[in-house]
Amino acid sequence: MKLIQNVNILLFLGVLLTVNPSCTVVKQYPKDKPFLFENTVNINGDVPKDKKPDYTADLMTQLEDSAKVNENTELPWPKAPWVIPVNVIKRPPVFDSVAAVQSTVNMRNYMVSKGYRQAFVSFDSSLKVSDDQQRVKVNYTVDAGKLYTIDSIAFVFPDSNLNALVKSNEDKTLLKKGEPFDYDLV
């Protein structure tokens, strides 16, 4: 019976430690100025479902440094009597629409490099006042557009020796007909 109680207590503590509460603590924020609290990216269009999470994560890396929210998970102990980790944002940047615009340019360039040559990226922001904090949430919307694929591949070299070498290794190319035109492969 005692073993079952111990297992139940351990399970309960395990759940408490792994549950990420929705509460976010902001420390050292700019007074009387709107600051960046959260960024989101939504991808619309004909993007395969299995690639959307990767693209979303990659697009978040395209944010300008002054448009990034650096969030960490910390234990509030010893200031609070519990051991549940909380999300903490320290020194959030003041919201700058110029950085958000540059982030949309960076995101569009990323989508173009993945074969979405007509991608369009926009953003909107919302302000939420919480006590003396002016929290800004920025939503980036990516309209992917049409995916460009490789129609045909030709290797042409003026030197016949180089041409013969390439022809003998044609099957080893990373470029395949029908695959997306991805600059990482070119």
C-alpha positions as CSV (number, residue, x, y, z in Angstrom):
1,M,0.0,0.0,0.0
2,K,2.9,2.4,0.9
3,L,4.5,1.6,-2.5
4,I,1.3,2.6,-4.3
5,Q,1.1,5.9,-2.4
6,N,4.8,6.7,-3.2
7,V,4.2,5.9,-6.9
8,N,1.1,8.2,-6.9
9,I,3.0,11.0,-5.3
10,L,5.9,10.6,-7.8
11,L,3.4,10.6,-10.7
12,F,1.7,13.7,-9.4
13,L,5.0,15.5,-9.0
14,G,6.1,14.4,-12.5
15,V,2.9,15.9,-14.0
16,L,3.4,19.1,-12.1
17,L,7.0,19.5,-13.3
18,T,6.1,18.7,-17.0
19,V,3.0,20.8,-17.2
20,N,3.9,24.2,-18.6
21,P,1.6,26.7,-17.1
22,S,0.1,29.4,-19.4
23,C,1.3,32.1,-17.0
24,T,4.2,34.2,-18.3
25,V,6.2,36.4,-16.0
26,V,7.8,39.5,-17.5
27,K,10.8,41.0,-15.7
28,Q,12.6,44.3,-16.3
29,Y,10.2,45.5,-19.0
30,P,10.3,49.1,-20.3
31,K,8.0,51.4,-18.3
32,D,5.4,53.4,-20.2
33,K,6.4,51.8,-23.6
34,P,4.8,49.0,-25.5
35,F,7.1,46.0,-25.5
36,L,7.2,42.7,-27.5
37,F,5.5,39.9,-25.6
38,E,4.7,37.3,-28.2
39,N,5.3,36.4,-31.9
40,T,3.2,33.9,-33.9
41,V,3.5,32.7,-37.5
42,N,0.6,31.3,-39.5
43,I,1.2,29.7,-42.9
44,N,-1.6,29.7,-45.5
45,G,-1.6,28.1,-48.9
46,D,-0.5,24.9,-50.5
47,V,2.2,23.8,-48.0
48,P,2.4,20.1,-47.2
49,K,1.2,19.4,-43.6
50,D,4.3,17.6,-42.7
51,K,6.5,20.6,-43.7
52,K,4.4,23.3,-41.9
53,P,6.0,22.7,-38.4
54,D,9.5,22.9,-39.9
55,Y,8.7,26.0,-42.0
56,T,7.1,27.7,-39.0
57,A,10.1,27.0,-36.8
58,D,12.5,28.2,-39.6
59,L,10.4,31.3,-40.2
60,M,10.7,32.2,-36.5
61,T,14.5,32.2,-36.9
62,Q,14.0,34.9,-39.6
63,L,12.8,37.4,-37.0
64,E,15.1,40.4,-36.6
65,D,17.0,40.4,-33.3
66,S,15.0,43.4,-32.1
67,A,11.8,41.6,-32.9
68,K,12.5,38.4,-30.9
69,V,11.1,37.5,-27.6
70,N,13.6,35.6,-25.4
71,E,11.6,33.4,-23.2
72,N,13.0,31.0,-20.6
73,T,11.5,28.5,-18.2
74,E,12.5,29.0,-14.6
75,L,11.5,27.6,-11.2
76,P,10.2,30.4,-9.0
77,W,11.7,28.8,-5.9
78,P,12.5,30.2,-3.3
79,K,10.3,33.2,-4.0
80,A,7.2,31.1,-4.3
81,P,6.2,28.0,-2.4
82,W,5.8,25.8,-5.4
83,V,8.1,24.1,-7.9
84,I,6.1,24.4,-11.1
85,P,8.3,26.0,-13.8
86,V,7.0,29.3,-15.3
87,N,7.8,31.1,-18.5
88,V,9.9,34.2,-17.9
89,I,10.7,37.0,-20.3
90,K,13.6,39.2,-19.2
91,R,14.2,42.6,-20.7
92,P,11.8,42.4,-23.6
93,P,12.5,44.7,-26.5
94,V,10.4,47.8,-27.1
95,F,8.1,47.1,-30.0
96,D,9.5,48.4,-33.2
97,S,7.4,48.2,-36.4
98,V,10.5,48.7,-38.6
99,A,12.0,45.4,-37.1
100,A,8.6,43.7,-37.8
101,V,8.7,44.9,-41.4
102,Q,12.2,43.7,-41.9
103,S,11.2,40.4,-40.4
104,T,8.5,40.0,-43.1
105,V,11.2,40.7,-45.8
106,N,13.4,38.0,-44.2
107,M,10.5,35.5,-44.0
108,R,9.6,36.2,-47.7
109,N,13.2,35.6,-48.7
110,Y,13.1,32.3,-46.8
111,M,9.9,31.1,-48.6
112,V,11.3,32.1,-52.0
113,S,14.4,30.0,-51.2
114,K,12.1,27.0,-50.5
115,G,10.4,27.4,-53.9
116,Y,7.5,29.6,-53.0
117,R,8.6,32.4,-55.3
118,Q,5.3,34.4,-55.1
119,A,5.1,34.3,-51.3
120,F,3.6,37.2,-49.5
121,V,4.2,37.9,-45.8
122,S,2.4,40.5,-43.7
123,F,2.0,41.2,-40.0
124,D,-0.5,42.7,-37.6
125,S,0.0,43.6,-34.0
126,S,-2.2,44.0,-31.0
127,L,-1.7,45.8,-27.7
128,K,-2.9,44.4,-24.4
129,V,-2.5,46.5,-21.3
130,S,-1.9,44.4,-18.1
131,D,-1.4,46.5,-15.0
132,D,1.5,48.9,-16.0
133,Q,2.7,46.6,-18.8
134,Q,1.9,47.3,-22.5
135,R,2.2,43.9,-24.1
136,V,2.4,43.7,-27.9
137,K,1.6,40.4,-29.7
138,V,2.8,40.3,-33.4
139,N,1.1,37.9,-35.8
140,Y,2.9,37.1,-39.0
141,T,0.8,35.7,-41.8
142,V,2.6,33.9,-44.7
143,D,0.6,33.3,-47.9
144,A,2.9,30.8,-49.5
145,G,1.5,31.0,-53.1
146,K,2.4,28.5,-55.7
147,L,5.3,26.0,-55.2
148,Y,7.7,26.1,-58.1
149,T,9.2,22.7,-59.0
150,I,12.0,21.6,-61.2
151,D,10.7,20.9,-64.7
152,S,14.0,19.8,-66.3
153,I,17.7,19.5,-65.6
154,A,20.5,20.1,-68.0
155,F,24.2,20.0,-67.4
156,V,26.2,21.7,-70.2
157,F,29.9,22.3,-70.1
158,P,32.1,23.5,-72.9
159,D,34.8,21.0,-72.0
160,S,34.0,17.5,-73.3
161,N,35.9,15.9,-70.4
162,L,33.9,17.7,-67.8
163,N,30.7,17.0,-69.7
164,A,31.5,13.3,-69.8
165,L,32.3,13.3,-66.0
166,V,29.0,15.0,-65.2
167,K,27.0,12.7,-67.5
168,S,28.5,9.6,-65.7
169,N,27.4,11.0,-62.3
170,E,24.0,12.4,-63.3
171,D,22.1,9.9,-61.2
172,K,23.8,11.2,-58.0
173,T,22.5,14.8,-58.3
174,L,20.4,16.2,-55.5
175,L,18.2,17.9,-58.1
176,K,15.3,15.8,-59.2
177,K,12.6,16.5,-61.8
178,G,9.3,17.4,-60.0
179,E,11.0,18.3,-56.7
180,P,10.6,21.8,-55.2
181,F,13.1,24.4,-56.4
182,D,15.0,24.7,-53.1
183,Y,18.1,27.0,-53.0
184,D,19.6,24.7,-50.4
185,L,20.0,22.1,-53.1
186,V,21.2,24.3,-55.9
